[in-house]
Amino acid sequence: MFDSQQSEASTEFSMDSQQFKALSSKVDDLIELCTELDQENRRLKTEAISWQQEREQLMEKNEMARTKVESMITRLKSLEQ
């Protein structure tokens, strides 16, 4: 009788061990995914900063061009009179 109980306990332990291995594997996968997502998040933040800087530069260029065009229009109007 003791052998059958020991055998059942061994089977239960074996299943628990398998469950632990499966859980451990899933945790490892989650850690890897978190690392990948962290890297991607950092890359995207860097890109966002770069795009924002480029946008600011383009807005400055646009403002300079608008000012020049307005100046040219004013000069042309003064030449017409």
C-alpha positions in Angstrom: 0.0 0.0 0.0 2.9 2.4 0.8 4.3 1.8 -2.6 1.1 2.9 -4.4 0.9 6.0 -2.2 4.5 6.8 -2.9 4.0 6.2 -6.6 1.0 8.6 -6.6 2.9 11.2 -4.7 5.8 10.9 -7.2 3.4 11.4 -10.1 1.9 14.4 -8.4 5.4 15.8 -7.8 6.3 15.1 -11.4 3.2 17.0 -12.6 4.0 19.9 -10.3 7.5 19.9 -11.6 6.2 20.0 -15.2 3.8 22.8 -14.3 6.7 24.7 -12.7 8.8 24.2 -15.8 6.0 25.4 -18.0 5.4 28.4 -15.7 9.1 29.2 -15.6 9.2 29.1 -19.4 6.3 31.5 -19.6 7.9 33.8 -17.2 11.1 33.7 -19.2 9.1 34.5 -22.3 7.4 37.4 -20.6 10.8 38.8 -19.4 12.1 38.5 -23.0 9.0 40.2 -24.3 9.3 43.0 -21.7 13.0 43.5 -22.7 12.0 43.7 -26.4 9.1 46.1 -25.7 11.4 48.3 -23.6 14.0 48.5 -26.4 11.2 49.3 -28.9 9.8 51.9 -26.6 13.2 53.6 -26.2 13.7 53.5 -30.0 10.2 55.0 -30.6 10.8 57.8 -28.0 14.1 58.6 -29.7 12.4 58.7 -33.1 9.6 60.9 -31.7 12.2 63.4 -30.4 13.9 63.4 -33.8 10.6 64.0 -35.6 9.7 66.8 -33.2 13.0 68.5 -33.8 12.6 68.1 -37.6 9.1 69.5 -37.3 10.4 72.6 -35.4 13.1 73.1 -38.0 10.5 72.9 -40.8 8.2 75.3 -39.0 11.1 77.8 -38.7 12.0 77.4 -42.4 8.3 77.9 -43.3 8.1 81.0 -41.2 11.3 82.4 -42.8 9.9 81.7 -46.3 6.6 83.3 -45.4 8.4 86.4 -44.1 10.5 86.6 -47.3 7.4 86.2 -49.5 5.5 88.9 -47.6 8.6 91.2 -48.0 8.7 90.5 -51.7 5.0 91.2 -52.1 5.4 94.5 -50.2 8.3 95.5 -52.4 6.4 94.6 -55.5 3.4 96.7 -54.4 5.7 99.6 -53.7 7.2 99.4 -57.2 3.7 99.5 -58.8 2.9 102.8 -57.2 
